[in-house]
Structure formats: C-alpha cells, structure tokens
Amino acid sequence: MRVAYYPSFRALDHVRSSGLVSIARDVRAAMQAEGHEVILPMNLSMEWIYLRPKAWPGALREALRADMTLKRERPDCWLTYHSYYRGPDIIGPVLSRRAQIPYFILAASYATKYRKRLKTWAGFHLNRRALKRADMVFVNKLRDVQNLGRLLPPERITYIRPGIRTEVFPVDPAVRERTRTHLRIEGKRVVVTAAMMRPGVKEDGIAFVMEACARLLPEIPDLHLLILGDGAGRERLETRAREILPQAHTFAGRIAPQDMHAWYQAGDVFAFPGINESLGMVYLEAQCCGLPVVATSHDGAPEVVADGESGSIVPPFSIPQFAGALSTLLTNQELRIRYSRQARERVLREHDMTANYHAMFAIMEAICSRRRS
C-alpha cells in the first residue's frame, strides 16, 4: 500500500519525545518494514487547534499543500494516528474524501462528557465528525472500544493490542552486570522507575515511588531506586530524594531510546503508579527486559500488566499498598524470577508490534482492495 500517514496530535519530529511520539514513529517503522510506502502529507499539530485562531491560516496553507501531495502521490489510503477532543483530525476526513480513498484512524478515543464543556465542545464535535467519517477505527485501549461503540457499529471498530519493537528490548545478563557495575549498585535490590519529569502526574508519579521506597528502607536496607528521565521537575525530585532516600537513589537523566534496555536490566522491579497513564509503554518495555511491574489500577496499566502473572496491580493513591507490593517482589526471589520470566513471555506473545500491526495492515489492505474494485 501507499499510505498517507498523519500523526495529528504531535509530529514525528516533535521536540518533546513522549509515548505518543514513540508510538507514532513505531507505526511508520512497522509499515515500512512490511514494504508499504509511507507518505507524510502534513507536519501540523492539531493540539487545541480550535482554540488557536492565529494558527488557522498556517493550517489552511498546510492543508492545501497536503491536497497537492495527494494528487501527485496518489496514495491508496489515509491513516491518522491519534484523534480525540484535544487534537481532532480536522483535515484528514476532508482530504481523503477529495482523493476518494479510505480513511483510517488509529488510537482514537471518544467521551461524551467533553460535549458538555465550553472549552472542549468544538473539539468533541470535530473529533466525532472524523470518527463517523472513518472506514475503520483501530483502537489500542479496551475502554475506547466500549466508548466508541456508542457512536459506531462494531464492524467499524477493531481492537489492536498496544505493542513495542520487542527486538529492541533484549534480555542480556552481561549488559545487566555492566550497567550495575557502572552505577556501583552491585548487590543491591534495585527498583527502576522512568518518566518525563513534567509537573503534574509524571512528576507526582516519581515522587510516589520515592515515598514507597523510603517506607521500605528499614525493612530492605540494600534497596536502591534508579530513576530514568529528565524534565522541569527534576530539581524538586532530587531535593526530596536527598531527604528520604539518602545514598539509596540514582538519577540517570534522559536516556536515548536505543539504550533504555540496558538501564531497565539494571533493575529487579519496575515501579510507576500510572495515574492518568493512558497506556504506559514503559510497562511493556520494562517487562520485555524481564522486570516484573508494580502499578496501580487508575487507568491503562492493567491492560498491559497482568496482575498476579507479570506484576502487581494495586489500588491508586495508596502508598502503603504500593510499598507492600514492592516489598513482596523484592523479598521473594522465587516469585520475582517467575514474574520476570512470565512478563517477558507475555509481551513477546501479545504485545509484539510487528505481529499486532500486521493484523491492522491486513484489514486496511482488504478495505483498500474493495474500494479499488
């Protein structure tokens, strides 16, 4: 297929790398790996576009250029990644109809509560318009399958499990030992956490893990917290870590994506509460590297972490329960090793990006074929 691909919320080259940007890049890589030709007709963020009138002239110019690109390149279909009330795909439905090609959306969401708020009313209706126009909506969250069922018939909704490039996250004992030696944490029981340290739930999530680990230090004096990531909240977090985890923490800073596997493998358990975390790709990455996970049930973690099989899911906002789950895994080596093996097996079996997206591309090809006929 020749696919006109548009990550509408954030561009592939967005300066702030995030889970959304990583998934968007992975989708393109998966299409190219299968031999599909990827055309990028636009490089325009739709985030709050309906509240940014100064951006409208530029958006119109971008749309006109994209229209010319479609006429010149003649793609078989249009695929938008991530459309929802904050970043509705306004242009894809129009241009795909003008080009008379199928229109697909991956990672869409729909919630009627946003039509009741003045700030999000326009975004809700623009997103609803895009969803109703789509030939197929691919969803990577089970909650969104249910919500979209109130708007679309079931035959136009397909659940695609979230996936990662599993080959990028191998398990290598030699890498583990080298990283632990480099960090001087040999013989420690290491909890790993990772997030962009933005003020809000990301920064609060790391602080939550720090508090839980601090509770465990009297019980587990060789505990060490390895913190991956950077951002505006790092200084505050470092100050708090010096207060409650003296000599028992390391801030590693921002790690290049291709190097993350080495840092995950330095740990024994991965922990992050995941408040308002829609999917949490870090959970899949850590499990693929053989780390059992401790997370909360607040949002997306239960979809990618199997409680009692690859980790522990506890109620949100309870530091004692979170710390208790960490303690169980850190002190029960047999359980930790079993969860470690099962975590990696589960990711390889159910969350391999290549396999999951292959199924999506097959559906797209079938619809394109019917349209051409």
N, C-alpha and C positions, 0 to 999 in steps of 0.2 A: 504494500500500500504506500501511497504518497499521502502523508498525514500533515495537515496544517495544525500545528501544536501551539497552544496558547496557555501558559500559566498566568491566569488573570489576576491573581492576588498579589504575587510578588514575582518579579522577573528572575530568570535563571541566574543572572549575574548580579542579583541584589547584594548590596554590601553587607547586610546583616544575614549571615547564614543561620538557618533555622531548620526545624523538622520539615516545614512546608517546602522550603527551597531544596532541601536534600531529596525529598520525595519527587519533586518536580524534575530534578536532574536525573534521578534514577529512572523515571518513566521514559525520558528521552533516551537514556542509555539502553534500556530494555528494548525499545522499538528499533534502535539502530542495530543492536545485537542480533535481532531476528531478521535483519535485512530490509526493514521498512525505511523509506526515505522520510526524513523529518524536515518540515519547512516551518520556520518561525516567522509568521506574518507580522507579529506585533511584539513590542517590548514596552508595554504600558501597564502600570499597576492600577487596578480598579479599586484599591482600598479606599473606602469612603469617597469615591469619585463623585457621588451625587451631592456631597457636602463641600466640594472644592470647585466652585464655578470658575476660578482662574485656570483650572486645568482643562476645562471643556474645549477651548479652541485647539489646544495641542492634541487632545484625544480625537477630535474630528479629523485633524490632519493625519494622525496615525491610522485611523480607520480608512481613510481614502487611500493611503499608501498600501495598507493591507489588502484592500479591494483590488488594486492593481496587481499585487503579488499573486492573488488567487487566479486572476485572469491569465497571468503569464505562466504560472507553475502548474495550474490545473490539478490540484490535489484530489484524492479520492474521498476525503472526509475531513472534518474539523473536530479536533479533540481539545476541550478546555479542561485544564486542571484546576479544581477548587473554585466553586462558585457558591457564595452564601450571602447573607444580608450585608455584611461589611464590605464584601468585594464581589458584587454580582457581575456576571458576564453580560455586558450590555451589547457588545459588538458582535460576538460570535454568532448569535442567533440570526442577526441581520445578514452578515456576510455569507454565512453558509447557505442561507436561503437564496440569496442572489446568485451564488455559484451553483445552486441546485445539487448540493452534496449533503450526505448525512452529517448530523451534528450530535456529538457525544460530549458528555460531561463525566469526569472522574472526580470523586471526593466532593460530592455536593451535599449540602445539608439544608434542612427546611424546618422552621419552627414558627408556628402561627403567632406566638407571643410578640414577635417583632412588628407585626402589623398594628399593634396597639400603642406603639411608642412613636412620638412625633419624630425623633431623631432617626429612627430606623424604618419608618413607614415606606419611604421611597425605595430603600434597599430591599425590603421584603418583597415588594411588588415587582421590582426589576429582576430579582432572583427567581421569583415564581414564574415570570414570563420566560426566562431562559430554560427552566426545568420543564415547563409544558411544551416547549419547542423541541426538546432533545429527543432523538430517535431512541437513545438508550442512556440511562444514568447509571454509572458504576459507582458503588458505594463501598467505602472501606471501614465503616462503622455500623455495627448492628443496630444501634439506636437510630441512625439515619434511615435505615431500611424501613423501620416502623413508621417514622415520621413522614417519609416520602410516600408511604402507602396511602396517606390521606389525600394526596394530590394526584398521583399517577397510578395507572393499573400495574399489577405485579409483573406483567410481561415486559415492561419498560424499565424495570429496576433489577440490577444484577449486583449481588454482593461479591466483592473481591477482597480476600483477606489481605491485610497490610503485609508488606514483605520488604526484605532487605537483600542486598547483594551478599549472600552468605559466604561467598568465597573471599570476601574482604575481611572477614572476622574469623580467622582460623584459631585453633587451639594448639599452642606450641609451648611445652614446658620449658624449653630453653629460653624463649622470649620472656616467659614469666620470671625466670630466675634472673635474667639480665636486668629487667626493669626493677625488680625488687632490690637487687644489689645497687643499682644506680640511685635508688631512692633511700637506701640504707634502712630498709624495713624488713630485712631477713628475720624470720622467726616471729613476725607479728601476725596477728589476725586482723586482716585489712578489710574495711568497708569502703567501697567505692561509691561516689555519687557524682553526677555530672549534670550541668545545666548552664544555660546562658544566664549570667547574674544580673538580669534585669530587675529593677524594683517591681515588686508585686509577687505573684505566686512562685516565680522561679527563684528569686532571692529568698523568699519565705520558705520555700521547699528545702533549700540547702540548710537554712537555719534550723528547720525542723529536724533534719537528720543529725545536725551537730548536737542539738539538745538531747536527742535519743541516745547518741553515742556517749555523751557526757554522763548520762544516768548509768551506763554500763561499765564505766571505768573502774569503780571499786570492785565489781564482780569479775571483770576481764581487764586486768591491768596492762596486758600486752596489745590491747585494741589500738588500731591506728586508722584514722579517716583520711582517705585520699580524695581530694576534691578537684574535679576536672571542669574547666570553664573559666570564663572571664566576663567582665562587664562592669556597669556602673556601681553595682552593689558590692563589689569585691572588697573594698576597704572596710566597709561596715562588717562584713562577714569575717574578715581577718581579725578585726578587733575583738569580735565575740569569740572566735576560736581561741585566741590567746587567753581569754578569760576562763573558758570552761574546758578546753582541751589542750592545755599547755603540753608541749612535747609529744602530742598524740595526733597531730594533723599535718597534712601537706597540701598546699595549694599548688597545683601543677600548671595552672594557667590554661590558655587556649591551646588545644591540641589539633593538629592537622587531621582531617577526616581519615586519611590513609594510615595514620599512626594510632588511631584510637584503640585498635585491638590490643596493642602491646600494653597500654595503660589499664584497660579492663582486666587483662590477665594478671596484673599485679595484685588483684584483689581476691577475696574469698567470697564476698557477698556484695551485691549491688543494692543500693537503697535510695529511694526517692519517693515522696508521698504522691506526687502526680495530681495535685489539686488543679482542677480545670485543664488537665492534660488530655487533649482530645484522643491521641493515640500513644504518644511516647515511644518514638523509635529507639530511644536509648535502652528501653527494656529489651527490645529484640536484639539489639547489638550486644548488650551485656550477656544475655542468655546464650547467644551464639558462641560467645567466648567462654562459656562454661560457668557463668556466675548465676547462682540462684538469686531471686529478686524478692525484696520486701517493698511493697507498695500499698496504697490504700484503694478503697472501692469507690472513691469520689467520682471518677469519670472513666477514662479509657483504658486504664491499666488492666482490669480484669479480662479485656478482650485479647490481650497478648501475653498475659501471665496466668498460668493455670495454678490456682490455689491448691496446695497440697500435692502438686506434681513438679512444678518448676519454680515454686517460691511460695510466699505467703502474702495474702491479701487481707488487710486489717481495716477496721472502720476508720474513716477520716478523722483528723484533728485530735487523735488520742496518742500523745507521745508515750504514755506507759505501754499501750498495746503494741505500738510500733517498736519500741525498745524491746519488749518481750519477744516479738517475732525475730528480731535481730539476734537476741541472746540465744534463742533456741538453735538457730543455724550456726552461730559462731562456736557454741559449746558442744554441739552434737555433730562430730565429724562424719559419722556414718550417714546421717541424714543429709548433711551438706553435700557430700560426694554423690549421693543418689540424686538429689535435686539438680546438681550440676550436670550430671550426665543426661538426665531427662529434659533439662532446659534446652540443651543444645539439640538433642534429638527432635524435640518438638518444633523448634524453629526451622530446622532443616526439612522437616516433614510438612509443616503447614504454612510457613512464612518465608519461603524462598521466593524472592522477587521474580526470578526468571519463570518459574512454573506458574505463579499466580497471574502474572501479566500475559503470559502466553494464552491463557484461557480468555482473557479480556480481548486480546487482539484477534482471536479466532471469531468471537462474536462480532467484532467490528467488521472483519473481512466478509462475514456472511451477510451482514446488512448492506455493505457496500456492493456486494455482488448482486443482491436482489434489486438494489436501486439502479444499477447499470442495466440490468435486464429490463 
